Amino acid sequence: MDTAEFLARIEHALDVPAQTLRPNDRLADVEKWDSIVVLMVIAAIDKHYGVVLSGEGLLECQTLADLARLVEKGCPPQ
């Protein structure tokens, strides 16, 4: 999975300027990261990657890189 593309999708879901987010940004520190945005991110990941995230898996993610790895693990082989 392309990290830059993944971050761009998250930026779009958060409605923040492009190239604002970095892989090592902590989710808790990301501006606008709240329960509504989490649902929007989950929906965007499902739509674009076909991955349904579990609540447990999401709770284990500390950074955007962790989230990207979780999504990548769930992506079907190409």
mmCIF file of the N, C-alpha and C atoms, coordinates in Angstrom:
data_MODEL
# 
_entry.id   MODEL 
# 
loop_
_atom_site.group_PDB 
_atom_site.id 
_atom_site.type_symbol 
_atom_site.label_atom_id 
_atom_site.label_alt_id 
_atom_site.label_comp_id 
_atom_site.label_asym_id 
_atom_site.label_entity_id 
_atom_site.label_seq_id 
_atom_site.pdbx_PDB_ins_code 
_atom_site.Cartn_x 
_atom_site.Cartn_y 
_atom_site.Cartn_z 
_atom_site.occupancy 
_atom_site.B_iso_or_equiv 
_atom_site.pdbx_formal_charge 
_atom_site.auth_seq_id 
_atom_site.auth_comp_id 
_atom_site.auth_asym_id 
_atom_site.auth_atom_id 
_atom_site.pdbx_PDB_model_num 
ATOM 1   N N  . MET A 1 1  ? 0.848   -1.173 0.000  1.00 0.00 ? 1  MET A N  1 
ATOM 2   C CA . MET A 1 1  ? 0.000   0.000  0.000  1.00 0.00 ? 1  MET A CA 1 
ATOM 3   C C  . MET A 1 1  ? 0.897   1.240  0.000  1.00 0.00 ? 1  MET A C  1 
ATOM 4   N N  . ASP A 1 2  ? 0.545   2.207  -0.765 1.00 0.00 ? 2  ASP A N  1 
ATOM 5   C CA . ASP A 1 2  ? 1.290   3.448  -0.865 1.00 0.00 ? 2  ASP A CA 1 
ATOM 6   C C  . ASP A 1 2  ? 0.950   4.348  0.327  1.00 0.00 ? 2  ASP A C  1 
ATOM 7   N N  . THR A 1 3  ? 1.951   4.662  1.144  1.00 0.00 ? 3  THR A N  1 
ATOM 8   C CA . THR A 1 3  ? 1.734   5.452  2.350  1.00 0.00 ? 3  THR A CA 1 
ATOM 9   C C  . THR A 1 3  ? 1.234   6.850  2.036  1.00 0.00 ? 3  THR A C  1 
ATOM 10  N N  . ALA A 1 4  ? 1.799   7.483  1.014  1.00 0.00 ? 4  ALA A N  1 
ATOM 11  C CA . ALA A 1 4  ? 1.379   8.841  0.658  1.00 0.00 ? 4  ALA A CA 1 
ATOM 12  C C  . ALA A 1 4  ? -0.086  8.866  0.246  1.00 0.00 ? 4  ALA A C  1 
ATOM 13  N N  . GLU A 1 5  ? -0.511  7.866  -0.507 1.00 0.00 ? 5  GLU A N  1 
ATOM 14  C CA . GLU A 1 5  ? -1.917  7.786  -0.919 1.00 0.00 ? 5  GLU A CA 1 
ATOM 15  C C  . GLU A 1 5  ? -2.811  7.558  0.301  1.00 0.00 ? 5  GLU A C  1 
ATOM 16  N N  . PHE A 1 6  ? -2.382  6.683  1.184  1.00 0.00 ? 6  PHE A N  1 
ATOM 17  C CA . PHE A 1 6  ? -3.155  6.414  2.399  1.00 0.00 ? 6  PHE A CA 1 
ATOM 18  C C  . PHE A 1 6  ? -3.322  7.692  3.214  1.00 0.00 ? 6  PHE A C  1 
ATOM 19  N N  . LEU A 1 7  ? -2.221  8.412  3.429  1.00 0.00 ? 7  LEU A N  1 
ATOM 20  C CA . LEU A 1 7  ? -2.293  9.656  4.190  1.00 0.00 ? 7  LEU A CA 1 
ATOM 21  C C  . LEU A 1 7  ? -3.179  10.681 3.499  1.00 0.00 ? 7  LEU A C  1 
ATOM 22  N N  . ALA A 1 8  ? -3.131  10.734 2.179  1.00 0.00 ? 8  ALA A N  1 
ATOM 23  C CA . ALA A 1 8  ? -3.986  11.665 1.434  1.00 0.00 ? 8  ALA A CA 1 
ATOM 24  C C  . ALA A 1 8  ? -5.465  11.338 1.656  1.00 0.00 ? 8  ALA A C  1 
ATOM 25  N N  . ARG A 1 9  ? -5.796  10.064 1.705  1.00 0.00 ? 9  ARG A N  1 
ATOM 26  C CA . ARG A 1 9  ? -7.187  9.671  1.965  1.00 0.00 ? 9  ARG A CA 1 
ATOM 27  C C  . ARG A 1 9  ? -7.612  10.062 3.380  1.00 0.00 ? 9  ARG A C  1 
ATOM 28  N N  . ILE A 1 10 ? -6.715  9.914  4.336  1.00 0.00 ? 10 ILE A N  1 
ATOM 29  C CA . ILE A 1 10 ? -7.019  10.305 5.711  1.00 0.00 ? 10 ILE A CA 1 
ATOM 30  C C  . ILE A 1 10 ? -7.169  11.827 5.798  1.00 0.00 ? 10 ILE A C  1 
ATOM 31  N N  . GLU A 1 11 ? -6.281  12.550 5.131  1.00 0.00 ? 11 GLU A N  1 
ATOM 32  C CA . GLU A 1 11 ? -6.386  14.016 5.106  1.00 0.00 ? 11 GLU A CA 1 
ATOM 33  C C  . GLU A 1 11 ? -7.712  14.450 4.514  1.00 0.00 ? 11 GLU A C  1 
ATOM 34  N N  . HIS A 1 12 ? -8.141  13.773 3.457  1.00 0.00 ? 12 HIS A N  1 
ATOM 35  C CA . HIS A 1 12 ? -9.430  14.097 2.841  1.00 0.00 ? 12 HIS A CA 1 
ATOM 36  C C  . HIS A 1 12 ? -10.569 13.847 3.827  1.00 0.00 ? 12 HIS A C  1 
ATOM 37  N N  . ALA A 1 13 ? -10.530 12.709 4.516  1.00 0.00 ? 13 ALA A N  1 
ATOM 38  C CA . ALA A 1 13 ? -11.579 12.382 5.489  1.00 0.00 ? 13 ALA A CA 1 
ATOM 39  C C  . ALA A 1 13 ? -11.604 13.393 6.636  1.00 0.00 ? 13 ALA A C  1 
ATOM 40  N N  . LEU A 1 14 ? -10.423 13.892 7.015  1.00 0.00 ? 14 LEU A N  1 
ATOM 41  C CA . LEU A 1 14 ? -10.332 14.874 8.099  1.00 0.00 ? 14 LEU A CA 1 
ATOM 42  C C  . LEU A 1 14 ? -10.557 16.299 7.619  1.00 0.00 ? 14 LEU A C  1 
ATOM 43  N N  . ASP A 1 15 ? -10.589 16.478 6.292  1.00 0.00 ? 15 ASP A N  1 
ATOM 44  C CA . ASP A 1 15 ? -10.737 17.799 5.691  1.00 0.00 ? 15 ASP A CA 1 
ATOM 45  C C  . ASP A 1 15 ? -9.618  18.739 6.155  1.00 0.00 ? 15 ASP A C  1 
ATOM 46  N N  . VAL A 1 16 ? -8.374  18.242 6.033  1.00 0.00 ? 16 VAL A N  1 
ATOM 47  C CA . VAL A 1 16 ? -7.198  19.054 6.343  1.00 0.00 ? 16 VAL A CA 1 
ATOM 48  C C  . VAL A 1 16 ? -6.378  19.216 5.064  1.00 0.00 ? 16 VAL A C  1 
ATOM 49  N N  . PRO A 1 17 ? -5.538  20.235 4.994  1.00 0.00 ? 17 PRO A N  1 
ATOM 50  C CA . PRO A 1 17 ? -4.738  20.452 3.790  1.00 0.00 ? 17 PRO A CA 1 
ATOM 51  C C  . PRO A 1 17 ? -3.846  19.251 3.462  1.00 0.00 ? 17 PRO A C  1 
ATOM 52  N N  . ALA A 1 18 ? -3.591  19.084 2.180  1.00 0.00 ? 18 ALA A N  1 
ATOM 53  C CA . ALA A 1 18 ? -2.726  18.004 1.704  1.00 0.00 ? 18 ALA A CA 1 
ATOM 54  C C  . ALA A 1 18 ? -1.347  18.116 2.326  1.00 0.00 ? 18 ALA A C  1 
ATOM 55  N N  . GLN A 1 19 ? -0.734  16.978 2.568  1.00 0.00 ? 19 GLN A N  1 
ATOM 56  C CA . GLN A 1 19 ? 0.609   16.850 3.115  1.00 0.00 ? 19 GLN A CA 1 
ATOM 57  C C  . GLN A 1 19 ? 0.732   17.453 4.512  1.00 0.00 ? 19 GLN A C  1 
ATOM 58  N N  . THR A 1 20 ? -0.386  17.447 5.237  1.00 0.00 ? 20 THR A N  1 
ATOM 59  C CA . THR A 1 20 ? -0.408  17.916 6.620  1.00 0.00 ? 20 THR A CA 1 
ATOM 60  C C  . THR A 1 20 ? 0.021   16.811 7.576  1.00 0.00 ? 20 THR A C  1 
ATOM 61  N N  . LEU A 1 21 ? -0.355  15.579 7.261  1.00 0.00 ? 21 LEU A N  1 
ATOM 62  C CA . LEU A 1 21 ? -0.129  14.458 8.156  1.00 0.00 ? 21 LEU A CA 1 
ATOM 63  C C  . LEU A 1 21 ? 1.147   13.704 7.808  1.00 0.00 ? 21 LEU A C  1 
ATOM 64  N N  . ARG A 1 22 ? 1.761   13.121 8.832  1.00 0.00 ? 22 ARG A N  1 
ATOM 65  C CA . ARG A 1 22 ? 2.967   12.315 8.684  1.00 0.00 ? 22 ARG A CA 1 
ATOM 66  C C  . ARG A 1 22 ? 2.707   10.940 9.304  1.00 0.00 ? 22 ARG A C  1 
ATOM 67  N N  . PRO A 1 23 ? 3.369   9.899  8.813  1.00 0.00 ? 23 PRO A N  1 
ATOM 68  C CA . PRO A 1 23 ? 3.118   8.548  9.323  1.00 0.00 ? 23 PRO A CA 1 
ATOM 69  C C  . PRO A 1 23 ? 3.278   8.410  10.835 1.00 0.00 ? 23 PRO A C  1 
ATOM 70  N N  . ASN A 1 24 ? 4.215   9.122  11.427 1.00 0.00 ? 24 ASN A N  1 
ATOM 71  C CA . ASN A 1 24 ? 4.458   8.974  12.859 1.00 0.00 ? 24 ASN A CA 1 
ATOM 72  C C  . ASN A 1 24 ? 3.615   9.888  13.734 1.00 0.00 ? 24 ASN A C  1 
ATOM 73  N N  . ASP A 1 25 ? 2.672   10.616 13.117 1.00 0.00 ? 25 ASP A N  1 
ATOM 74  C CA . ASP A 1 25 ? 1.755   11.441 13.910 1.00 0.00 ? 25 ASP A CA 1 
ATOM 75  C C  . ASP A 1 25 ? 0.897   10.532 14.783 1.00 0.00 ? 25 ASP A C  1 
ATOM 76  N N  . ARG A 1 26 ? 0.816   10.871 16.073 1.00 0.00 ? 26 ARG A N  1 
ATOM 77  C CA . ARG A 1 26 ? -0.023  10.102 16.988 1.00 0.00 ? 26 ARG A CA 1 
ATOM 78  C C  . ARG A 1 26 ? -1.485  10.445 16.716 1.00 0.00 ? 26 ARG A C  1 
ATOM 79  N N  . LEU A 1 27 ? -2.326  9.433  16.668 1.00 0.00 ? 27 LEU A N  1 
ATOM 80  C CA . LEU A 1 27 ? -3.740  9.657  16.385 1.00 0.00 ? 27 LEU A CA 1 
ATOM 81  C C  . LEU A 1 27 ? -4.355  10.617 17.400 1.00 0.00 ? 27 LEU A C  1 
ATOM 82  N N  . ALA A 1 28 ? -3.999  10.465 18.660 1.00 0.00 ? 28 ALA A N  1 
ATOM 83  C CA . ALA A 1 28 ? -4.558  11.322 19.709 1.00 0.00 ? 28 ALA A CA 1 
ATOM 84  C C  . ALA A 1 28 ? -4.170  12.786 19.522 1.00 0.00 ? 28 ALA A C  1 
ATOM 85  N N  . ASP A 1 29 ? -3.086  13.046 18.797 1.00 0.00 ? 29 ASP A N  1 
ATOM 86  C CA . ASP A 1 29 ? -2.617  14.417 18.585 1.00 0.00 ? 29 ASP A CA 1 
ATOM 87  C C  . ASP A 1 29 ? -3.105  15.025 17.272 1.00 0.00 ? 29 ASP A C  1 
ATOM 88  N N  . VAL A 1 30 ? -3.739  14.208 16.428 1.00 0.00 ? 30 VAL A N  1 
ATOM 89  C CA . VAL A 1 30 ? -4.201  14.708 15.137 1.00 0.00 ? 30 VAL A CA 1 
ATOM 90  C C  . VAL A 1 30 ? -5.411  15.613 15.351 1.00 0.00 ? 30 VAL A C  1 
ATOM 91  N N  . GLU A 1 31 ? -5.294  16.837 14.839 1.00 0.00 ? 31 GLU A N  1 
ATOM 92  C CA . GLU A 1 31 ? -6.396  17.786 14.955 1.00 0.00 ? 31 GLU A CA 1 
ATOM 93  C C  . GLU A 1 31 ? -7.639  17.203 14.286 1.00 0.00 ? 31 GLU A C  1 
ATOM 94  N N  . LYS A 1 32 ? -8.774  17.393 14.901 1.00 0.00 ? 32 LYS A N  1 
ATOM 95  C CA . LYS A 1 32 ? -10.079 16.931 14.416 1.00 0.00 ? 32 LYS A CA 1 
ATOM 96  C C  . LYS A 1 32 ? -10.311 15.439 14.644 1.00 0.00 ? 32 LYS A C  1 
ATOM 97  N N  . TRP A 1 33 ? -9.379  14.706 15.270 1.00 0.00 ? 33 TRP A N  1 
ATOM 98  C CA . TRP A 1 33 ? -9.552  13.272 15.478 1.00 0.00 ? 33 TRP A CA 1 
ATOM 99  C C  . TRP A 1 33 ? -10.536 13.083 16.629 1.00 0.00 ? 33 TRP A C  1 
ATOM 100 N N  . ASP A 1 34 ? -11.783 12.789 16.283 1.00 0.00 ? 34 ASP A N  1 
ATOM 101 C CA . ASP A 1 34 ? -12.803 12.523 17.291 1.00 0.00 ? 34 ASP A CA 1 
ATOM 102 C C  . ASP A 1 34 ? -13.637 11.336 16.836 1.00 0.00 ? 34 ASP A C  1 
ATOM 103 N N  . SER A 1 35 ? -14.645 10.976 17.594 1.00 0.00 ? 35 SER A N  1 
ATOM 104 C CA . SER A 1 35 ? -15.408 9.765  17.293 1.00 0.00 ? 35 SER A CA 1 
ATOM 105 C C  . SER A 1 35 ? -16.113 9.833  15.938 1.00 0.00 ? 35 SER A C  1 
ATOM 106 N N  . ILE A 1 36 ? -16.585 10.992 15.547 1.00 0.00 ? 36 ILE A N  1 
ATOM 107 C CA . ILE A 1 36 ? -17.254 11.139 14.248 1.00 0.00 ? 36 ILE A CA 1 
ATOM 108 C C  . ILE A 1 36 ? -16.246 10.947 13.124 1.00 0.00 ? 36 ILE A C  1 
ATOM 109 N N  . VAL A 1 37 ? -15.091 11.557 13.248 1.00 0.00 ? 37 VAL A N  1 
ATOM 110 C CA . VAL A 1 37 ? -14.059 11.431 12.221 1.00 0.00 ? 37 VAL A CA 1 
ATOM 111 C C  . VAL A 1 37 ? -13.562 9.986  12.146 1.00 0.00 ? 37 VAL A C  1 
ATOM 112 N N  . VAL A 1 38 ? -13.455 9.330  13.286 1.00 0.00 ? 38 VAL A N  1 
ATOM 113 C CA . VAL A 1 38 ? -13.043 7.926  13.278 1.00 0.00 ? 38 VAL A CA 1 
ATOM 114 C C  . VAL A 1 38 ? -14.008 7.104  12.435 1.00 0.00 ? 38 VAL A C  1 
ATOM 115 N N  . LEU A 1 39 ? -15.299 7.347  12.585 1.00 0.00 ? 39 LEU A N  1 
ATOM 116 C CA . LEU A 1 39 ? -16.294 6.638  11.775 1.00 0.00 ? 39 LEU A CA 1 
ATOM 117 C C  . LEU A 1 39 ? -16.124 6.961  10.292 1.00 0.00 ? 39 LEU A C  1 
ATOM 118 N N  . MET A 1 40 ? -15.829 8.216  9.973  1.00 0.00 ? 40 MET A N  1 
ATOM 119 C CA . MET A 1 40 ? -15.613 8.604  8.576  1.00 0.00 ? 40 MET A CA 1 
ATOM 120 C C  . MET A 1 40 ? -14.367 7.926  8.010  1.00 0.00 ? 40 MET A C  1 
ATOM 121 N N  . VAL A 1 41 ? -13.330 7.825  8.813  1.00 0.00 ? 41 VAL A N  1 
ATOM 122 C CA . VAL A 1 41 ? -12.095 7.173  8.383  1.00 0.00 ? 41 VAL A CA 1 
ATOM 123 C C  . VAL A 1 41 ? -12.348 5.684  8.163  1.00 0.00 ? 41 VAL A C  1 
ATOM 124 N N  . ILE A 1 42 ? -13.072 5.053  9.078  1.00 0.00 ? 42 ILE A N  1 
ATOM 125 C CA . ILE A 1 42 ? -13.409 3.638  8.923  1.00 0.00 ? 42 ILE A CA 1 
ATOM 126 C C  . ILE A 1 42 ? -14.180 3.413  7.627  1.00 0.00 ? 42 ILE A C  1 
ATOM 127 N N  . ALA A 1 43 ? -15.155 4.287  7.350  1.00 0.00 ? 43 ALA A N  1 
ATOM 128 C CA . ALA A 1 43 ? -15.941 4.164  6.119  1.00 0.00 ? 43 ALA A CA 1 
ATOM 129 C C  . ALA A 1 43 ? -15.071 4.371  4.885  1.00 0.00 ? 43 ALA A C  1 
ATOM 130 N N  . ALA A 1 44 ? -14.168 5.343  4.923  1.00 0.00 ? 44 ALA A N  1 
ATOM 131 C CA . ALA A 1 44 ? -13.290 5.610  3.779  1.00 0.00 ? 44 ALA A CA 1 
ATOM 132 C C  . ALA A 1 44 ? -12.351 4.430  3.531  1.00 0.00 ? 44 ALA A C  1 
ATOM 133 N N  . ILE A 1 45 ? -11.844 3.838  4.597  1.00 0.00 ? 45 ILE A N  1 
ATOM 134 C CA . ILE A 1 45 ? -10.952 2.684  4.458  1.00 0.00 ? 45 ILE A CA 1 
ATOM 135 C C  . ILE A 1 45 ? -11.717 1.507  3.867  1.00 0.00 ? 45 ILE A C  1 
ATOM 136 N N  . ASP A 1 46 ? -12.923 1.289  4.331  1.00 0.00 ? 46 ASP A N  1 
ATOM 137 C CA . ASP A 1 46 ? -13.755 0.217  3.797  1.00 0.00 ? 46 ASP A CA 1 
ATOM 138 C C  . ASP A 1 46 ? -14.021 0.442  2.306  1.00 0.00 ? 46 ASP A C  1 
ATOM 139 N N  . LYS A 1 47 ? -14.372 1.672  1.951  1.00 0.00 ? 47 LYS A N  1 
ATOM 140 C CA . LYS A 1 47 ? -14.702 1.992  0.560  1.00 0.00 ? 47 LYS A CA 1 
ATOM 141 C C  . LYS A 1 47 ? -13.487 1.840  -0.369 1.00 0.00 ? 47 LYS A C  1 
ATOM 142 N N  . HIS A 1 48 ? -12.348 2.374  0.028  1.00 0.00 ? 48 HIS A N  1 
ATOM 143 C CA . HIS A 1 48 ? -11.194 2.422  -0.867 1.00 0.00 ? 48 HIS A CA 1 
ATOM 144 C C  . HIS A 1 48 ? -10.304 1.186  -0.816 1.00 0.00 ? 48 HIS A C  1 
ATOM 145 N N  . TYR A 1 49 ? -10.296 0.508  0.329  1.00 0.00 ? 49 TYR A N  1 
ATOM 146 C CA . TYR A 1 49 ? -9.399  -0.643 0.480  1.00 0.00 ? 49 TYR A CA 1 
ATOM 147 C C  . TYR A 1 49 ? -10.136 -1.957 0.689  1.00 0.00 ? 49 TYR A C  1 
ATOM 148 N N  . GLY A 1 50 ? -11.448 -1.883 0.916  1.00 0.00 ? 50 GLY A N  1 
ATOM 149 C CA . GLY A 1 50 ? -12.212 -3.098 1.152  1.00 0.00 ? 50 GLY A CA 1 
ATOM 150 C C  . GLY A 1 50 ? -11.864 -3.766 2.470  1.00 0.00 ? 50 GLY A C  1 
ATOM 151 N N  . VAL A 1 51 ? -11.427 -2.976 3.427  1.00 0.00 ? 51 VAL A N  1 
ATOM 152 C CA . VAL A 1 51 ? -11.015 -3.485 4.732  1.00 0.00 ? 51 VAL A CA 1 
ATOM 153 C C  . VAL A 1 51 ? -11.976 -2.945 5.790  1.00 0.00 ? 51 VAL A C  1 
ATOM 154 N N  . VAL A 1 52 ? -12.568 -3.863 6.544  1.00 0.00 ? 52 VAL A N  1 
ATOM 155 C CA . VAL A 1 52 ? -13.421 -3.474 7.660  1.00 0.00 ? 52 VAL A CA 1 
ATOM 156 C C  . VAL A 1 52 ? -12.581 -3.583 8.923  1.00 0.00 ? 52 VAL A C  1 
ATOM 157 N N  . LEU A 1 53 ? -12.355 -2.455 9.562  1.00 0.00 ? 53 LEU A N  1 
ATOM 158 C CA . LEU A 1 53 ? -11.521 -2.426 10.757 1.00 0.00 ? 53 LEU A CA 1 
ATOM 159 C C  . LEU A 1 53 ? -12.311 -2.854 11.982 1.00 0.00 ? 53 LEU A C  1 
ATOM 160 N N  . SER A 1 54 ? -11.658 -3.612 12.841 1.00 0.00 ? 54 SER A N  1 
ATOM 161 C CA . SER A 1 54 ? -12.289 -3.981 14.110 1.00 0.00 ? 54 SER A CA 1 
ATOM 162 C C  . SER A 1 54 ? -12.012 -2.881 15.126 1.00 0.00 ? 54 SER A C  1 
ATOM 163 N N  . GLY A 1 55 ? -12.892 -2.752 16.077 1.00 0.00 ? 55 GLY A N  1 
ATOM 164 C CA . GLY A 1 55 ? -12.685 -1.779 17.137 1.00 0.00 ? 55 GLY A CA 1 
ATOM 165 C C  . GLY A 1 55 ? -11.429 -2.071 17.927 1.00 0.00 ? 55 GLY A C  1 
ATOM 166 N N  . GLU A 1 56 ? -11.171 -3.367 18.175 1.00 0.00 ? 56 GLU A N  1 
ATOM 167 C CA . GLU A 1 56 ? -9.983  -3.751 18.929 1.00 0.00 ? 56 GLU A CA 1 
ATOM 168 C C  . GLU A 1 56 ? -8.715  -3.367 18.179 1.00 0.00 ? 56 GLU A C  1 
ATOM 169 N N  . GLY A 1 57 ? -8.702  -3.644 16.891 1.00 0.00 ? 57 GLY A N  1 
ATOM 170 C CA . GLY A 1 57 ? -7.533  -3.310 16.081 1.00 0.00 ? 57 GLY A CA 1 
ATOM 171 C C  . GLY A 1 57 ? -7.283  -1.818 16.051 1.00 0.00 ? 57 GLY A C  1 
ATOM 172 N N  . LEU A 1 58 ? -8.349  -1.066 15.906 1.00 0.00 ? 58 LEU A N  1 
ATOM 173 C CA . LEU A 1 58 ? -8.223  0.389  15.859 1.00 0.00 ? 58 LEU A CA 1 
ATOM 174 C C  . LEU A 1 58 ? -7.721  0.943  17.190 1.00 0.00 ? 58 LEU A C  1 
ATOM 175 N N  . LEU A 1 59 ? -8.186  0.373  18.290 1.00 0.00 ? 59 LEU A N  1 
ATOM 176 C CA . LEU A 1 59 ? -7.736  0.841  19.599 1.00 0.00 ? 59 LEU A CA 1 
ATOM 177 C C  . LEU A 1 59 ? -6.259  0.584  19.832 1.00 0.00 ? 59 LEU A C  1 
ATOM 178 N N  . GLU A 1 60 ? -5.701  -0.413 19.164 1.00 0.00 ? 60 GLU A N  1 
ATOM 179 C CA . GLU A 1 60 ? -4.277  -0.721 19.303 1.00 0.00 ? 60 GLU A CA 1 
ATOM 180 C C  . GLU A 1 60 ? -3.393  0.252  18.525 1.00 0.00 ? 60 GLU A C  1 
ATOM 181 N N  . CYS A 1 61 ? -3.964  0.989  17.602 1.00 0.00 ? 61 CYS A N  1 
ATOM 182 C CA . CYS A 1 61 ? -3.190  1.922  16.778 1.00 0.00 ? 61 CYS A CA 1 
ATOM 183 C C  . CYS A 1 61 ? -2.873  3.193  17.562 1.00 0.00 ? 61 CYS A C  1 
ATOM 184 N N  . GLN A 1 62 ? -1.605  3.522  17.612 1.00 0.00 ? 62 GLN A N  1 
ATOM 185 C CA . GLN A 1 62 ? -1.159  4.749  18.262 1.00 0.00 ? 62 GLN A CA 1 
ATOM 186 C C  . GLN A 1 62 ? -0.847  5.854  17.250 1.00 0.00 ? 62 GLN A C  1 
ATOM 187 N N  . THR A 1 63 ? -0.368  5.447  16.060 1.00 0.00 ? 63 THR A N  1 
ATOM 188 C CA . THR A 1 63 ? 0.048   6.418  15.045 1.00 0.00 ? 63 THR A CA 1 
ATOM 189 C C  . THR A 1 63 ? -0.662  6.130  13.721 1.00 0.00 ? 63 THR A C  1 
ATOM 190 N N  . LEU A 1 64 ? -0.521  7.058  12.805 1.00 0.00 ? 64 LEU A N  1 
ATOM 191 C CA . LEU A 1 64 ? -1.066  6.838  11.463 1.00 0.00 ? 64 LEU A CA 1 
ATOM 192 C C  . LEU A 1 64 ? -0.352  5.681  10.781 1.00 0.00 ? 64 LEU A C  1 
ATOM 193 N N  . ALA A 1 65 ? 0.929   5.490  11.060 1.00 0.00 ? 65 ALA A N  1 
ATOM 194 C CA . ALA A 1 65 ? 1.666   4.346  10.498 1.00 0.00 ? 65 ALA A CA 1 
ATOM 195 C C  . ALA A 1 65 ? 1.079   3.035  11.017 1.00 0.00 ? 65 ALA A C  1 
ATOM 196 N N  . ASP A 1 66 ? 0.709   2.992  12.297 1.00 0.00 ? 66 ASP A N  1 
ATOM 197 C CA . ASP A 1 66 ? 0.060   1.801  12.858 1.00 0.00 ? 66 ASP A CA 1 
ATOM 198 C C  . ASP A 1 66 ? -1.252  1.526  12.126 1.00 0.00 ? 66 ASP A C  1 
ATOM 199 N N  . LEU A 1 67 ? -2.011  2.581  11.889 1.00 0.00 ? 67 LEU A N  1 
ATOM 200 C CA . LEU A 1 67 ? -3.285  2.444  11.185 1.00 0.00 ? 67 LEU A CA 1 
ATOM 201 C C  . LEU A 1 67 ? -3.050  1.930  9.765  1.00 0.00 ? 67 LEU A C  1 
ATOM 202 N N  . ALA A 1 68 ? -2.049  2.472  9.091  1.00 0.00 ? 68 ALA A N  1 
ATOM 203 C CA . ALA A 1 68 ? -1.733  2.021  7.727  1.00 0.00 ? 68 ALA A CA 1 
ATOM 204 C C  . ALA A 1 68 ? -1.349  0.543  7.714  1.00 0.00 ? 68 ALA A C  1 
ATOM 205 N N  . ARG A 1 69 ? -0.562  0.111  8.695  1.00 0.00 ? 69 ARG A N  1 
ATOM 206 C CA . ARG A 1 69 ? -0.173  -1.307 8.775  1.00 0.00 ? 69 ARG A CA 1 
ATOM 207 C C  . ARG A 1 69 ? -1.385  -2.201 9.024  1.00 0.00 ? 69 ARG A C  1 
ATOM 208 N N  . LEU A 1 70 ? -2.303  -1.737 9.864  1.00 0.00 ? 70 LEU A N  1 
ATOM 209 C CA . LEU A 1 70 ? -3.522  -2.495 10.138 1.00 0.00 ? 70 LEU A CA 1 
ATOM 210 C C  . LEU A 1 70 ? -4.343  -2.653 8.868  1.00 0.00 ? 70 LEU A C  1 
ATOM 211 N N  . VAL A 1 71 ? -4.465  -1.583 8.113  1.00 0.00 ? 71 VAL A N  1 
ATOM 212 C CA . VAL A 1 71 ? -5.213  -1.627 6.850  1.00 0.00 ? 71 VAL A CA 1 
ATOM 213 C C  . VAL A 1 71 ? -4.505  -2.552 5.866  1.00 0.00 ? 71 VAL A C  1 
ATOM 214 N N  . GLU A 1 72 ? -3.196  -2.420 5.779  1.00 0.00 ? 72 GLU A N  1 
ATOM 215 C CA . GLU A 1 72 ? -2.430  -3.235 4.845  1.00 0.00 ? 72 GLU A CA 1 
ATOM 216 C C  . GLU A 1 72 ? -2.579  -4.736 5.163  1.00 0.00 ? 72 GLU A C  1 
ATOM 217 N N  . LYS A 1 73 ? -2.588  -5.074 6.446  1.00 0.00 ? 73 LYS A N  1 
ATOM 218 C CA . LYS A 1 73 ? -2.774  -6.471 6.850  1.00 0.00 ? 73 LYS A CA 1 
ATOM 219 C C  . LYS A 1 73 ? -4.126  -7.012 6.380  1.00 0.00 ? 73 LYS A C  1 
ATOM 220 N N  . GLY A 1 74 ? -5.137  -6.131 6.340  1.00 0.00 ? 74 GLY A N  1 
ATOM 221 C CA . GLY A 1 74 ? -6.468  -6.558 5.970  1.00 0.00 ? 74 GLY A CA 1 
ATOM 222 C C  . GLY A 1 74 ? -6.756  -6.496 4.482  1.00 0.00 ? 74 GLY A C  1 
ATOM 223 N N  . CYS A 1 75 ? -5.847  -5.895 3.697  1.00 0.00 ? 75 CYS A N  1 
ATOM 224 C CA . CYS A 1 75 ? -6.072  -5.757 2.261  1.00 0.00 ? 75 CYS A CA 1 
ATOM 225 C C  . CYS A 1 75 ? -5.980  -7.108 1.578  1.00 0.00 ? 75 CYS A C  1 
ATOM 226 N N  . PRO A 1 76 ? -6.895  -7.356 0.635  1.00 0.00 ? 76 PRO A N  1 
ATOM 227 C CA . PRO A 1 76 ? -6.795  -8.592 -0.123 1.00 0.00 ? 76 PRO A CA 1 
ATOM 228 C C  . PRO A 1 76 ? -5.546  -8.592 -0.989 1.00 0.00 ? 76 PRO A C  1 
ATOM 229 N N  . PRO A 1 77 ? -4.955  -9.783 -1.218 1.00 0.00 ? 77 PRO A N  1 
ATOM 230 C CA . PRO A 1 77 ? -3.761  -9.840 -2.081 1.00 0.00 ? 77 PRO A CA 1 
ATOM 231 C C  . PRO A 1 77 ? -4.090  -9.381 -3.482 1.00 0.00 ? 77 PRO A C  1 
ATOM 232 N N  . GLN A 1 78 ? -3.090  -8.755 -4.112 1.00 0.00 ? 78 GLN A N  1 
ATOM 233 C CA . GLN A 1 78 ? -3.319  -8.255 -5.483 1.00 0.00 ? 78 GLN A CA 1 
ATOM 234 C C  . GLN A 1 78 ? -2.660  -9.154 -6.496 1.00 0.00 ? 78 GLN A C  1 
# 
